């Protein structure tokens, strides 16, 4: 590649104001096209919420960014570094910038709460155990579970487990936090605590957030931008006030009236 | 038939020797089958089929041929290739190898039973592959399979008398020798029968304790 085209592409394809960029991303499972030529980008520090009916591809986007699955076509760039195809080393570098919280928490049941949080900082970031533990205690304090350090995750309620999972993701100091329907598996009375915590984090940090959720009140509160998905495409996007109050698309209106 | 306590006490010195040998076979066989089975199970998960294929062939072969044939083979054929081991070592190796092809299936099931979300969480945290195995997957998989492994310890115990055919004098070998010399069969055979039950029971207690420790 000549110097000229490289300079040009760095200006047009990945300007520094974009942290995440998906270009022409297609993902199929068998004959089912989950994402169809998707293009979108996210600027650093923004909170983007992905809404839409089940099976519309929202979760797949998070899974692609976390490298849990591969696209069939298209490119994904995070902080100027391309994923798929990329050497293992580069993929690991990109993953360091991204944290993910899962619907089913996915805490490690064979480790204490504290070890769940310190494991990756020690093993991946090379932090000393003392330093990692001090930081883990701070984070547990932040999520309101300072007294649960030594507990096994299975002894905690769903809401508590999810808060530990949030602390575990934050312990890696990610630039991007992916939240995949993080309250869907919780009992209704536990949802508010987790959402309040995420509102706090959204307000008090500059972490970029990509959030798949069915909690429209939460989406309205924290989002800078809402993307409405249908059949693997973004059919509408805009600030939450616009999307929730006066959407352009009938499909969006229909979906919102069904969930609100 | 008459029960003779004197025959029991005459047999006891022989019995202790046999017991020691049986326990040695069982300990070595268990150790080998537990470790080798895990190695097979892990090798079967490598991406390279140049590893999976030979491992699959060898373990299928060992699982589908009789232990007795393997004992004879290892005891009589290996020395022809210049490899000579004691009968006890050969026998323990044969049992361990034979049962490793069963424990490998147990480990495989245990590994597959770890929810995919655990792998995904490890990936999301960027844990190195090796660390994912040693800190996340295997501790959960092994905890699940201990009861099944315990069954194979008992199965191995019950196969230890086969080593008689390669001159290893474990409990049954000692009882048989004693019977042939004294023409008393009831007492020595009853003694070793009770011993087999007691060893099985103690082994299952031990494994249950281990399981509790790991589940904690």
Interface residues (C-beta under 8 A of the other chain):
Chain A: X66 X67 X68 X92 X95 X96 X98 X99 X100 X102 X104 X106 X107 X108 X109 X110 X111 X119 X120 X123 X124 X168 X169 X172
Chain B: X115 X117 X118 X120 X121 X123 X124 X125 X126 X127 X128 X131 X135 X136 X139 X140 X143
